[in-house]
Amino acid sequence: MLRRRSQKVAQKAELKAKPSDTLTASSDAHFKLVTKVATLMVLVCFVAENVSSTSYGRFGGDAMVQISPRIGWWLLELPVSISFVYFFFIKGGSQSQEFVPRLLSGVMVLHYAYRGWIFPYMVKVHGNSSNFSIVPALGGSLVTSLHGKYGFVL
């Protein structure tokens, strides 16, 4: 009996002695990849914003490729609308049928329905101005597509 007890104590000490499991946020390789990509995107945006201004709105006059602000905002927010609805409601997951995740996903869908589909048509465009650069629209599309896929996963 004493031998069994000492074996249990030794097993507990072994479990506590593995710092690699407790020091990392996640051992999932996919999570680590997404975190690295997000960090890289932050660094790229930081450098880009310190080199030049983002060309939209009143700063959009010097953009190389200009589009309508309505189209720009729509392109910016379109991927999150599509990717979130697909990954949460169509593809689903282990918790996609439970009440609270569905409630929170409804809030997200309503938020991005406004941001991506209603707000662009409410933007006041002065005359026939095209003062929205394609670069922030496409860059924002990349970021918002990650919001749609990983918004509730992370």
For each residue, the residues with C-beta under 8 A, 3 or more apart:
1: 4 5
2: 5 6
3: 6 7
4: 1 7 8
5: 1 2 8 9
6: 2 3 9 10
7: 3 4 10 11
8: 4 5 11 12
9: 5 6 12 13
10: 6 7 13 14
11: 7 8 14 15
12: 8 9 15 16
13: 9 10 16 17
14: 10 11 17 18
15: 11 12 18
16: 12 13
17: 13 14
18: 14 15 21 22
19: 22 23
20: 23 24
21: 18 24 27
22: 18 19
23: 19 20
24: 20 21 27
25: 31 35
26: 31 32
27: 21 24
28: 31 32
29: 32 33
30: 33 34
31: 25 26 28 34 35 154
32: 26 28 29 35 36
33: 29 30 36 37
34: 30 31 37 38 146 150 154
35: 25 31 32 38 39
36: 32 33 39 40
37: 33 34 40 41 146
38: 34 35 41 42 146
39: 35 36 42 43
40: 36 37 43 44
41: 37 38 44 45 142 143
42: 38 39 45 46
43: 39 40 46 47
44: 40 41 47 48
45: 41 42 48 49 139
46: 42 43 49 50
47: 43 44 50 51
48: 44 45 51 52
49: 45 46 52 53 54
50: 46 47
51: 47 48
52: 48 49
53: 49 59
54: 49 59 133 135 136
55: 59 60 61 62 63 66 131 132 133 135 136
56: 59 60 63 69 72 131 132 133 136
57: 60 69 131 132
58: 61 131
59: 53 54 55 56 62
60: 55 56 57 63 66 69 130 131 132 133
61: 55 58 131
62: 55 59
63: 55 56 60 66 131 132 133 134 135
64: 133
65: 133 134 135
66: 55 60 63 130 131 132 133 134
67: 71 72 75 130 132 133 134 137
68: 71 72 125 129 130 132
69: 56 57 60 72 73 120 123 125 129 130 131 132
70: 73 74 120 121 123 125
71: 67 68 74 75 120 132 137
72: 56 67 68 69 75 76 120 132 133 134 136 137
73: 69 70 76 77 115 116 119 120 123 132 137
74: 70 71 77 78 116 117 120
75: 67 71 72 78 137 138 140 141
76: 72 73 116 136 137 140 141 144
77: 73 74 80 81 112 115 116 117 120 140 144
78: 74 75 81 82 116 141 144
79: 82 83 141 142 144 145 148
80: 77 83 84 112 116 144 145 147 148 151
81: 77 78 84 85 109 112 113 116 117 148
82: 78 79 85 86 148
83: 79 80 86 87 145 147 148 149
84: 80 81 87 88 105 108 109 112 147 148 149 151
85: 81 82 88 89 90 109 148
86: 82 83 89 90 91 148
87: 83 84 90 91 93 148 149
88: 84 85 91 92 93 96 101 105 152
89: 85 86 92 96 105
90: 85 86 87
91: 86 87 88
92: 88 89 96 97
93: 87 88 96 153
94:
95: 98 101
96: 88 89 92 93 101 102 105
97: 92 102
98: 95 101 102
99: 102 103
100: 103 104
101: 88 95 96 98 104 105 152
102: 96 97 98 99 105 106
103: 99 100 106 107
104: 100 101 107 108 152
105: 84 88 89 96 101 102 108 109 152
106: 102 103 109 110
107: 103 104 110 111
108: 84 104 105 111 112 151 152
109: 81 84 85 105 106 112 113
110: 106 107 113 114
111: 107 108 114 115
112: 77 80 81 84 108 109 115 116
113: 81 109 110 116 117 118
114: 110 111 117 118 119
115: 73 77 111 112 118 119
116: 73 74 76 77 78 80 81 112 113 119 120
117: 74 77 81 113 114 120 121
118: 113 114 115 121 122
119: 73 114 115 116 122 123
120: 69 70 71 72 73 74 77 116 117 123
121: 70 117 118
122: 118 119
123: 69 70 73 119 120
124:
125: 68 69 70 128 129
126: 129
127:
128: 125
129: 68 69 125 126
130: 60 66 67 68 69
131: 55 56 57 58 60 61 63 66 69
132: 55 56 57 60 63 66 67 68 69 71 72 73 136 137
133: 54 55 56 60 63 64 65 66 67 72 136 137
134: 63 65 66 67 72 137 138
135: 54 55 63 65 138 139
136: 54 55 56 72 76 132 133 139 140
137: 67 71 72 73 75 76 132 133 134 140 141
138: 75 134 135 141 142
139: 45 135 136 142 143
140: 75 76 77 136 137 143 144
141: 75 76 78 79 137 138 144 145
142: 41 79 138 139 145 146
143: 41 139 140 146 147
144: 76 77 78 79 80 140 141 147 148
145: 79 80 83 141 142 148 149
146: 34 37 38 142 143 149 150
147: 80 83 84 143 144 150 151
148: 79 80 81 82 83 84 85 86 87 144 145 151
149: 83 84 87 145 146 153
150: 34 146 147 153 154
151: 80 84 108 147 148 154
152: 88 101 104 105 108
153: 93 149 150
154: 31 34 150 151
